[in-house]
Amino acid sequence: MQKAKIRGIIKRRFRVTTDSGHKFSIRENRLERSFKPGVIGIAWVSDITYIKTKQGWLYLTTVVDIGDRKVIGWALSSTMKAIETVIPAFKMAKRNRLITTELVFHSDRGVQYACNEFRDLLDSNPLIRRSMGRKGNCWDNAVAESFFKTLKTECVYQNRFETQQQAALLISPIYRNLVQPQMVTFCPRLHVNAGF
């Protein structure tokens, strides 16, 4: 490796960042770590990750269908407000995958997922059953966490972003390509369960 002037990519430690200290109701864990791929459209997982820039944090929200492990919805924002994070990501997921059968929507207990606006959006569809992981347990949302780990290790941590826009310019094409795979030009380590 020294002769080729290459080095391994080092993973960073996981830190809990979920704000679950809120007054909103928490839903039971209906998913129970049932992450085995198979049937599309019966379980979606969602999470938010932070991307550091010199200008401040950029927040990336994704919705992943467990059936094929594809990112079906995503949103980038400069705030943690539900209207800019989880709501647009969920609406994109609904446009990309119609909900035709009972669906478990699983997330952590973060305030964005528990707030009234997001609760009302999900409760407006009688086919959606909400599910939340246990407090402080990242393994309950391992599909989303795994995807973020790969994205950060192979893409985000390899760059220093001056602005949020610079980070968004790198990340946006990756997500557009994951949602519309016929346009794939670059994606970080595509998952075997997503058909790549």
Secondary structure, DSSP 8 states (H G I E B T S, - for coil): -TTTT----------------SSS-----SSTT-----STTSEEEEEEEEE-BTT--EEEEEEEETTTTEEEEEEEESS--TTTTHHHHHHHHHHHS---S-EEEEE-S-HHHHSHHHHHHHHTSTTEEEEE--TT-GGGGHHHHHHHHHHHHHTGGG--BSSHHHHHHHHHHHHHHHHSGGG-S--SS--GGGT-
